[in-house]
Amino acid sequence: MLSEKSLIRRFAAIALVLLSSACMVSAAEPDPTITGPAPKPLAPCAWWYGVGDSPTQWEIKAAAKHYDVVVLNAWETAAMRKLHELNPEVKVLVYKDFSSTRNYFGAVEGNRDAKYLPTGIGYFAAEQRHPSWFATDTLGQRIEWKGYPKHWQMTVWDAAYQKAWTDAVVSEVVSEGWDGVLADNDFSSLKYYSSAVLAGTPDAAGSDRLLREGLDGMLQFAGDALEKAGKMLVPNVSESQLTPGRWSAHSRYSGAMEENFGLRGDDGTGELITFQGNQFKEQRAQAALGESWLLLITHTRSDKEERVGYASAALLASPYTCWTRARPDYKSPYWSLYQDARLGEAVETANRLPNGVWNRRFSGGWVAVNPTRTSALLTPPPGLMTLKGEAVPLQLDLPAADAVVLVNRPSRQ
């Protein structure tokens, strides 16, 4: 059962989503109404998804200075403790995968599981004591993830697996002193990892339903246990735009992570996927509550992608909205020039204009995002300049799937 606190939080989030969905598109679509003291909607903080390699001493010192949240592999306990020593305020989460067990070198050592795992259940522990926890296809074969050798899909819908995963992870988090868990692969579809149809399901859609329902239950089991222990659970929720309500439900503990934030369509010129479906409305509702983390990643290969990611995150400004640019391997901590923009505090809600563009004014600047397929003409507020100090025209033609970040001109003395 959900705790009373989780129930209140979940129903509040759902109510805000429904209210937001009911708003008609106008010159300024309001944020959901909240009661009580309004949380300060600050410009996006920075965080580091540091699971690609062991951090160096220099990186640890830089992370303690610059980041509000850091995610590390389970064996990086010394780095975690050093971060806590350098900055007691930083939240350091341990990476644990919900959906797989793994037998590559490092996850296993010879014929035994490693002491610290990237998963909740070790490969040999499952192999020797619970082989039924390995998911199988309709031919009875175990499912190895395509593109990720020696990653094996597990039966996330099995209550015994859920309990064993939770017991092992909570025990480790508490004993080692982590602030909580970043739970990877809280996904909506198996298709990105395998074309297999799960045994006992009629087709791929049935397999995906089984996985989603299983992960719903797993999230509740793990979230309640971690919350009871005073620890955080932040799942990496994927494709939540496909299932209304999924983001709200799966961010109800300590928040959620979006690994493909600000993503464009497959052709690279279409609409921004982040703004499709109900996901962005649900993220706005979460940000308006100002109680839990939105950990956002934009994979960047150009300044445009970086600009779009940061500006879109700024539309979700809250005390706990953090954004980072990244490359897929996550081997280095990344810093963006936009994180030095000093936008300050949002002084208005994020507004959706009749042409589909979103914008928001901050005490130190202004952002606008065009998630549509066509360019849009905008009139920026007066007194702004680019991050490079360049003058801003009276009107901007903002291309499709693009954004702009402007800052206040220095006042004359």
Secondary structure, 3 states (H helix, E strand, C coil): CCCHHHHHHHHHHHHHHHHHHHCCCCCCCCCCCCCCCCCCCECCEEEEEECCCCCCHHHHHHHHHHCCEEEECCCCHHHHHHHHHHCCCCEEEEEEECCEEECCECCEECCEECCCCCECCCHHHHHHHCHHHECEECCCCECECCCCCCEEEECCCCHHHHHHHHHHHHHHHHHHCCCEEEEEEECCCHHHCCCCCECCCCCHHHHHHHHHHHHHHHHHHHHHHHHHCCCEEEEEECCHHHCCCHHHHHCCCCEEEECCCCCECCCCCCCEHHHCCCHHHHHHHHHHHCCCEEEEEEECCCHHHHHHHHHHHHHCCCCCEEEEEECCCCCCCCCCHHHHCCCCEECCCCEECCCCCEEEEECCEEEEEECCCCCEEECCCCCEECCCCCECCCCEEECCCEEEEEEECCCCC
